[in-house]
Amino acid sequence: MPWIVSAAASLLPFHLEPKVIAETLFGTALLVGIYGLVNANRLRVTRVSVNLPDLPAAWAGRKVALVTDLHLGSVRGDGFARRVVARLQSLQPDAVFLSGDLFDGPEANPDALVEPWKKLSVPAGIYYATGIHEEFSDRAEHIGAVRRTEIRVLHNEKVDVHGLQIVGVHDLEAGDPRQFRALLRQAKLEGSRASILLAHQPSNLTVAEEAGIALQLSGHTHGGQFWPWTWEAARVHGRFNYGPNRFGKLLVYTSSGAGTWGVPMRVGTKSKIVLIRFSAR
């Protein structure tokens, strides 16, 4: 970067001292770094309305929260979890969907990290499927801790909640198209009723669309979190990198995530909870 700036400076009609260039770059980097740290710590709420075909009457007008990528562990702990839970309590959703990467880091104490979630109660329940970071170690430990709360672990299965079909497939299985397809077949989805899929990554969308899933809720990408990964994430995931996008009859909503991975910094992206209000077509 300094060489690029120096080359650009050489084209100017006046001379810039190398010291001035270095100080300018350092100052800019410092300001961007401070902004990134502060920005990542601010938890925003994005409110969207989603029309689902064959939505049960009991769900019309109800709202649900999508929370992904908290990455509780090495960098963010139970204090961050309490902040997220407090925000959810203020939003009063009818259900909460946790689409993976709830934990992060081998030194994490899952039971301590999920303790704040025991204080959250929502009318239609809290549902969870694992992400890629739960797969880096023994996911059974993470799943066991979650099961000791009010959160319902969707272990590659479907549940029926007031007529709405909610399916959760763990990241490891969802990453294998054959296994993913077999699990969705085992779920025995009814095409006459709306269905929601919790799958950590916005991938293998053909499988979900063929199974008749109406709405897939994902995370994983962080929107890239900060440059140059914002560019890389957009290159890898395309239009499914962030926000609502259609894949045939399947609607995919990818959240940029509530937490961060690695350096707790965001530049060009935001930490978010997504609040979805359902309406029938």
C-alpha positions as CSV (number, residue, x, y, z in Angstrom):
1,M,0.0,0.0,0.0
2,P,2.7,2.6,0.8
3,W,4.3,1.9,-2.6
4,I,1.0,2.5,-4.3
5,V,0.5,5.8,-2.5
6,S,4.1,6.8,-3.2
7,A,3.7,6.1,-6.9
8,A,0.4,8.1,-6.9
9,A,2.1,11.0,-5.0
10,S,4.8,11.1,-7.6
11,L,2.3,12.1,-10.2
12,L,1.2,15.1,-8.2
13,P,2.4,18.6,-9.3
14,F,3.9,19.1,-5.8
15,H,6.2,17.0,-3.6
16,L,5.1,14.9,-0.6
17,E,7.6,13.8,1.9
18,P,7.7,10.1,2.7
19,K,7.2,10.9,6.3
20,V,3.9,12.7,5.5
21,I,2.7,9.8,3.5
22,A,3.6,7.3,6.2
23,E,1.9,9.4,8.9
24,T,-1.2,9.8,6.7
25,L,-1.5,6.1,6.1
26,F,-1.0,5.3,9.8
27,G,-3.5,7.8,10.9
28,T,-6.1,6.6,8.4
29,A,-5.5,3.0,9.4
30,L,-5.9,3.9,13.0
31,L,-9.2,5.8,12.4
32,V,-10.6,3.0,10.3
33,G,-9.6,0.4,13.0
34,I,-11.3,2.4,15.8
35,Y,-14.4,2.8,13.6
36,G,-14.4,-0.9,12.8
37,L,-14.2,-1.9,16.5
38,V,-17.0,0.5,17.5
39,N,-19.1,-0.4,14.5
40,A,-18.8,-4.1,15.2
41,N,-20.0,-3.6,18.8
42,R,-23.2,-1.9,17.7
43,L,-26.0,-4.4,17.3
44,R,-28.6,-3.2,14.8
45,V,-32.0,-4.6,13.9
46,T,-33.2,-5.0,10.4
47,R,-36.9,-5.3,10.0
48,V,-38.3,-7.0,6.9
49,S,-41.7,-8.4,5.7
50,V,-41.8,-11.8,4.1
51,N,-44.7,-13.2,2.1
52,L,-44.9,-17.0,2.4
53,P,-47.2,-19.1,0.2
54,D,-49.5,-21.4,2.2
55,L,-48.7,-19.7,5.5
56,P,-50.9,-21.0,8.3
57,A,-53.4,-18.5,9.5
58,A,-51.9,-18.8,13.0
59,W,-48.6,-17.2,11.7
60,A,-50.1,-14.3,9.7
61,G,-48.7,-11.1,11.0
62,R,-46.4,-12.7,13.5
63,K,-42.7,-11.8,13.7
64,V,-39.6,-14.0,14.2
65,A,-36.0,-13.1,14.8
66,L,-33.1,-14.5,12.9
67,V,-29.9,-14.6,14.9
68,T,-26.7,-16.0,13.4
69,D,-22.9,-16.1,14.0
70,L,-22.6,-14.9,17.6
71,H,-19.2,-16.7,17.8
72,L,-19.4,-16.9,21.6
73,G,-16.1,-18.0,23.0
74,S,-12.6,-16.7,22.6
75,V,-13.4,-13.1,21.8
76,R,-17.1,-12.5,22.9
77,G,-18.5,-14.2,26.0
78,D,-21.6,-14.4,28.1
79,G,-21.8,-10.6,28.4
80,F,-22.4,-10.3,24.6
81,A,-24.9,-13.1,24.9
82,R,-26.8,-11.2,27.5
83,R,-26.8,-8.1,25.2
84,V,-28.3,-10.2,22.4
85,V,-30.9,-11.7,24.7
86,A,-31.9,-8.3,26.1
87,R,-32.4,-7.0,22.6
88,L,-34.5,-9.9,21.7
89,Q,-36.6,-9.4,24.8
90,S,-37.3,-5.8,23.8
91,L,-38.3,-6.9,20.3
92,Q,-40.7,-9.5,21.6
93,P,-40.6,-11.9,18.6
94,D,-43.0,-14.9,18.5
95,A,-40.1,-17.2,17.6
96,V,-36.3,-17.1,17.4
97,F,-34.1,-18.9,14.9
98,L,-30.4,-19.5,15.5
99,S,-28.7,-20.5,12.3
100,G,-25.3,-21.7,13.4
101,D,-22.0,-20.5,14.7
102,L,-23.4,-19.9,18.1
103,F,-19.9,-20.9,19.5
104,D,-16.3,-20.3,18.6
105,G,-13.0,-21.4,19.9
106,P,-11.7,-24.6,21.6
107,E,-11.5,-22.9,25.0
108,A,-15.2,-21.9,25.1
109,N,-17.3,-23.1,28.0
110,P,-20.6,-23.9,26.3
111,D,-22.7,-24.1,29.5
112,A,-21.5,-20.7,30.7
113,L,-22.0,-19.1,27.3
114,V,-25.6,-20.3,26.9
115,E,-26.6,-19.4,30.4
116,P,-28.1,-16.0,29.4
117,W,-30.4,-17.8,26.9
118,K,-32.2,-19.4,29.9
119,K,-33.8,-16.1,30.6
120,L,-35.4,-15.8,27.1
121,S,-38.9,-17.1,26.6
122,V,-40.8,-16.6,23.4
123,P,-44.3,-17.9,22.6
124,A,-43.5,-20.2,19.7
125,G,-40.0,-21.3,20.8
126,I,-36.3,-20.9,20.0
127,Y,-34.8,-23.2,17.4
128,Y,-31.1,-24.0,16.6
129,A,-29.0,-25.8,14.0
130,T,-25.2,-25.8,14.1
131,G,-22.8,-23.9,12.0
132,I,-19.3,-24.6,10.7
133,H,-17.6,-23.5,13.9
134,E,-19.4,-26.0,16.0
135,E,-18.0,-28.7,13.7
136,F,-14.4,-27.7,14.4
137,S,-14.5,-29.7,17.7
138,D,-17.0,-32.2,19.2
139,R,-20.3,-30.6,18.4
140,A,-22.0,-32.9,20.8
141,E,-20.7,-30.8,23.7
142,H,-22.2,-27.7,22.2
143,I,-25.5,-29.4,21.4
144,G,-25.6,-30.8,24.9
145,A,-25.2,-27.3,26.4
146,V,-27.9,-25.8,24.2
147,R,-30.3,-28.6,25.1
148,R,-30.0,-27.7,28.8
149,T,-31.7,-24.4,27.9
150,E,-35.1,-23.6,26.5
151,I,-33.6,-23.7,23.0
152,R,-34.9,-26.6,20.8
153,V,-32.0,-28.2,18.8
154,L,-33.2,-29.3,15.4
155,H,-31.1,-32.3,14.9
156,N,-31.6,-32.8,11.1
157,E,-35.3,-32.9,11.7
158,K,-38.6,-31.2,11.2
159,V,-41.0,-29.9,13.8
160,D,-44.5,-28.7,13.3
161,V,-45.3,-25.4,15.2
162,H,-48.9,-24.2,14.9
163,G,-49.0,-25.6,11.3
164,L,-45.7,-24.2,10.2
165,Q,-43.0,-26.7,9.2
166,I,-39.6,-25.8,10.7
167,V,-36.6,-27.8,9.6
168,G,-33.0,-27.7,10.9
169,V,-30.0,-29.3,9.2
170,H,-26.6,-29.1,10.8
171,D,-23.8,-27.6,8.7
172,L,-21.8,-30.8,8.3
173,E,-24.8,-32.6,6.8
174,A,-26.1,-29.6,4.8
175,G,-22.7,-29.4,3.1
176,D,-23.1,-32.8,1.5
177,P,-25.7,-32.6,-1.2
178,R,-26.6,-36.3,-1.1
179,Q,-26.9,-36.3,2.7
180,F,-28.8,-33.0,2.6
181,R,-31.3,-34.3,0.1
182,A,-31.8,-37.5,2.0
183,L,-32.5,-35.7,5.3
184,L,-35.0,-33.4,3.6
185,R,-36.8,-36.4,2.2
186,Q,-36.9,-38.0,5.6
187,A,-38.5,-34.8,7.0
188,K,-41.5,-35.6,4.8
189,L,-42.4,-32.0,4.1
190,E,-46.0,-31.3,3.1
191,G,-46.1,-29.1,0.0
192,S,-49.5,-27.7,1.0
193,R,-48.0,-25.9,4.0
194,A,-45.2,-23.3,4.4
195,S,-41.8,-24.5,5.5
196,I,-38.7,-22.8,7.0
197,L,-35.2,-24.3,6.8
198,L,-32.4,-23.4,9.2
199,A,-29.1,-24.0,7.3
200,H,-26.0,-22.1,8.2
201,Q,-24.6,-21.5,4.8
202,P,-26.5,-20.2,1.8
203,S,-25.3,-23.1,-0.4
204,N,-26.7,-26.3,-2.0
205,L,-29.8,-24.2,-2.7
206,T,-30.9,-26.5,-5.5
207,V,-31.5,-29.3,-2.9
208,A,-33.6,-27.0,-0.6
209,E,-35.6,-25.7,-3.6
210,E,-36.3,-29.2,-4.9
211,A,-37.5,-30.2,-1.5
212,G,-40.1,-27.5,-1.6
213,I,-38.7,-25.3,1.2
214,A,-40.3,-21.9,1.1
215,L,-37.8,-19.9,3.2
216,Q,-34.2,-20.7,4.1
217,L,-32.6,-18.7,6.9
218,S,-28.8,-18.6,6.8
219,G,-25.7,-16.7,8.0
220,H,-22.0,-17.6,7.7
221,T,-20.9,-15.0,5.2
222,H,-20.8,-12.0,7.7
223,G,-21.2,-10.0,4.5
224,G,-17.4,-10.3,4.4
225,Q,-17.1,-8.4,7.7
226,F,-14.4,-6.0,6.4
227,W,-12.3,-5.4,3.3
228,P,-10.9,-7.3,1.4
229,W,-13.1,-10.1,2.7
230,T,-16.2,-8.1,1.7
231,W,-15.1,-8.5,-1.9
232,E,-14.2,-12.2,-1.4
233,A,-17.5,-13.1,0.3
234,A,-19.4,-11.4,-2.6
235,R,-17.3,-13.3,-5.1
236,V,-17.9,-16.7,-3.4
237,H,-21.6,-16.3,-2.5
238,G,-22.8,-13.9,-5.2
239,R,-26.1,-12.4,-4.6
240,F,-26.7,-14.8,-1.7
241,N,-23.9,-13.1,0.3
242,Y,-26.5,-10.9,2.1
243,G,-30.2,-10.2,2.4
244,P,-33.2,-11.7,0.8
245,N,-32.8,-13.3,-2.7
246,R,-34.8,-15.8,-4.7
247,F,-33.6,-19.1,-6.0
248,G,-36.5,-20.4,-8.1
249,K,-39.4,-20.8,-5.6
250,L,-37.0,-20.7,-2.6
251,L,-36.5,-17.5,-0.8
252,V,-33.1,-17.3,0.9
253,Y,-32.4,-14.7,3.7
254,T,-28.7,-14.4,4.6
255,S,-27.9,-12.4,7.7
256,S,-24.6,-10.6,8.1
257,G,-24.6,-12.0,11.7
258,A,-24.8,-10.6,15.2
259,G,-21.2,-11.3,16.1
260,T,-17.8,-11.4,14.5
261,W,-15.1,-13.9,13.7
262,G,-11.4,-13.3,14.4
263,V,-10.8,-9.6,14.9
264,P,-14.0,-8.0,16.4
265,M,-14.2,-5.4,13.7
266,R,-16.6,-4.5,10.9
267,V,-16.0,-2.1,8.1
268,G,-18.6,-1.9,5.3
269,T,-20.9,-4.3,7.2
270,K,-23.0,-4.3,10.3
271,S,-23.8,-6.6,13.2
272,K,-27.5,-7.5,12.9
273,I,-30.5,-9.2,14.2
274,V,-33.1,-9.7,11.5
275,L,-36.8,-9.3,12.5
276,I,-39.1,-10.9,10.0
277,R,-42.8,-10.3,9.9
278,F,-44.8,-12.9,8.1
279,S,-47.8,-12.3,5.8
280,A,-49.7,-14.8,3.6
281,R,-50.0,-14.4,-0.1
